[in-house]
Amino acid sequence: MWSEPAPGPRAVPGARVAAPDDTPAWRVLVVDNDPDVHAATCAALEGQLLFGRPLVFMHAFSGDEARALLLREHDLAMVLIDVVSEPGSSGLELVDFIRHSAGLGNTRIVLRTGRPGQVPDLETLLRYDINDYRTKAELTRDRLLAMVVTAVRSYKQLCAVHASAYHDPLVNLPNRAHFIDRVNACEQRGLDDHMVALIDIDDFSATNDMMGHHFGDRLLEQVARRLESSLPAGVLLARLGADTFAVLGPVPQVQPRRLLECVRQPLHFEGVAHKVSLTCGYVLLPKAPQPGADLIKDATIALKRAKRDHRGQYLQYADQMGTEARARARLLSELRDAIEKQQLFLVYQPQLELGTRQVTGLEALLRWRTEDQRFIPPDQFIPVAEHSGLIVALGQWVLETACATMRELLDAGLAPRRMAVNVSTVQLRDPGFFDLVCAALAAHGLQGRHLELEITESVAALPTQLLDLTLCALRAEGISIAIDDFGTGYSSLSYLERLPLDRIKIDRSFTRQLGDPHGARIAEMVAQLGRKLGLSVLAEGIEDAAAWHALRAMGCHEGQGYHIARPMDKAALLPWLGQHAHLQAA
């Protein structure tokens, strides 16, 4: 030893040699069962400033004392470990604890011993990222200082890299990589009393597009601060994606309802109140270890299900969700393959005026026939296309193909008044949707009156300004707008007066119940509502003459269904239209 300090009282475990003022300090933990080593280390490095910051020492005299201290401290630049303090393990059990249980990946570790010949092998040094190994005889005052300088410099550089790689500067929170690391650490420690919760800002993308990215950034910042204020100390909050935040903590301390309620009061931007809502999906950490990335996938599945079915609420992950998600993933892969192999095609179902039997329109319907001649129902693959965003490109193909068919019918003198094409909320959110529709019409020499766009009631959940602007612009071009499957979706009727609409379509489920007094009342109510709002009413699912006459008596203007004609491909459509025109003329 380079100096012999005077005998004195043993230092208190965890005690610090304080910096002279409040300047941030490099914290060094000394683990040794010899009080003289602690005193000598402090004496050798006392008063040193490294990179403008002083050194602060903490002391542990056994592995157990060190473990207790390591769980409390999260900013240790360096740990000096006497391997003899950990009998039978050469200090490696404590090193493993530092790296994995305490999660101190950047902390520099130096092993030292009074016994030569105890150097760990190269594999061990690399596995635990041990910076140096020295006998106490080697550590003169100058060598100790040089070793500490090297270790602190390395720690400083690693912290800078970590801050860049594991921190989100926009919201001043840990990022996805940091969050996954922490979830992995919890799994390794067997903390099955923890949960991972993902929180998403509803309609953030549309708001960002409408209000601009500066507004979106400020919205993210304010939501981050609200979430922070709703969480107790020690619970991790991170930004996982564009508008998705993640929480990791003990189950009693992470309350999804409280997370969602943190934005109950409006946010304020430049004195203007802005109301937002959040949706949450969460998963409990399992007893059997599972990679952090997989747990986040499970929480994401729960979040997406909540966004679809329980917007503004929270939902816990269940294994059945994972099974369904994997099935959707397989279906999405098959759908992409089907598009490349041109297995998707359009069929057309005529729409007739119930009073005159005149063909007034055609509805273009998307179908998928596999290589083995199986038909995949639209209600299976359309939601998958919408969820993945594939519906935007697929919808463009449907629109262009339907417009091409309309052009062909016009040239043949067989065209009805309009071609109806279904449009999803995903397409309406697309900023380029209006231009895409206009381009499709222009490419085939059509006017706006030749096209009708069918939207579902779910569009009423879109931001009002976005929806109104888009639909008004389309109607200004002469394009008509119809609400499809009316009565099966959005519960509020206020949107019927608000939105620029031309037609209501009675859902086939109500048409099929015309023999039942309750079902008949619903269909009649929709017909009356349409008349009072000045909207045309079209009934789907007319399968017999009795339904035809009942709907006509209710004041329903138009209809479609198997009693009129089944959906047919273009090759069958032209002869059908020609024959129907001949019968009408007769």
SULFEN-V987133 format. One record per backbone hydrogen bond with DSSP energy under -1.0 kcal/mol. CO is the residue of the C=O (numbers start at 1). NH is the residue of the N-H. Records with the same first field share a line. If there is no record, write none. Layout:
BEGIN
CO=NH / NH
END
This chain:
BEGIN
12=15
26=56
27=77 / 78
28=58
29=80
30=60
31=82
34=38
35=39
36=40
37=41
38=42
39=43
40=44
41=45
45=48
50=53
53=50
54=26
56=28
57=17
58=30
59=14
60=32
62=66
63=67
64=68
65=69
66=70
67=71
69=72 / 73
77=108
78=29
79=110
80=31
81=112
82=85
83=86
86=89
89=92
91=95
92=96
93=97
94=98
95=99
96=100
97=102
98=104
103=105
108=79
109=131 / 132
110=81
111=134
112=83
113=136
121=125
122=126
123=127
124=128
125=130
132=111
134=113
138=140
140=144
141=145
142=146
143=147
144=148
145=149
146=150
147=151
148=152
149=153
150=154
151=155
152=156
153=157
154=158
155=159
156=160
157=161
158=162
159=163
160=164
161=165
162=166
166=175
168=172 / 173
173=168
174=239
175=179
176=180
177=181
178=182
179=183
180=184
181=185
182=186
183=187
184=188
185=189
186=191
187=190
190=192
191=194
193=251
194=285
195=249
196=283
197=247
198=281
199=245
200=279
201=204
203=207
204=208
205=209
206=210
207=211
208=212
212=216
213=217
214=218
215=219
216=220
217=221
218=222
219=223
220=224
221=225
222=226
223=227
224=228
225=229
228=231
232=235
236=248
238=246
243=201
244=240 / 241
245=199
246=238
247=197
248=236
249=195
250=253 / 254
255=259
256=260
257=261
260=263
261=264
267=274
269=272
272=269
274=267
277=202
279=200
280=315
281=198
282=317
283=196
291=295
292=296
293=297
294=298
295=299
296=300
297=301
298=302
299=303
300=304
301=305
302=306
303=307
304=308
305=309
306=310
310=313
313=280
315=282
318=321 / 322
319=323
320=324
321=325
322=326
323=327
324=328
325=329
326=330
327=331
328=332
329=333
330=334
331=335
332=336
333=337
334=338
335=339
336=340
337=341
338=343
339=342
343=369
345=367
347=365
348=568
349=363
351=360 / 361
352=559
353=357
358=353
360=418
361=351
362=420
363=349
365=347
367=345
368=376
370=373
374=370
377=380 / 381
378=382
381=385
382=386
383=387
384=388
385=391
389=392
390=394
391=395
392=396
393=397
394=398
395=399
396=400
397=401
398=402
399=403
400=404
401=405
402=406
403=407
404=408
405=409
406=410
407=411
408=412
409=414
410=413
418=362
419=452
420=364
421=454
424=428
425=429
430=433
432=436
433=437
434=438
435=439
436=440
437=441
438=442
439=443
441=446
442=445
447=450
448=451
450=419
451=480
452=421
453=482
454=423
455=484
456=459
457=460
458=461
459=462
463=467
464=468
465=469
466=470
467=471
468=472
469=473
470=474
471=475
472=476
474=479
475=478
480=453
481=502 / 503
482=455
483=505
485=488
486=507
493=496
494=498
495=499
499=501
502=536
503=483
504=538
505=486
506=540
507=510 / 511
508=512
511=514
513=516
516=520
517=521
518=522
519=523
520=524
521=525
522=526
523=527
524=528
525=529
526=530
527=531
528=532
529=533
530=535
531=534
536=504
537=557 / 558
538=506
539=560
542=563
544=548
545=549
546=550
547=551
548=552
549=553
550=554
551=556
552=555
557=354
558=539
559=352
560=542
561=564 / 565
568=348
569=573
570=574
572=576
573=577
574=578
575=579
576=580
577=581
578=582
579=583
580=584
581=585
582=586
END
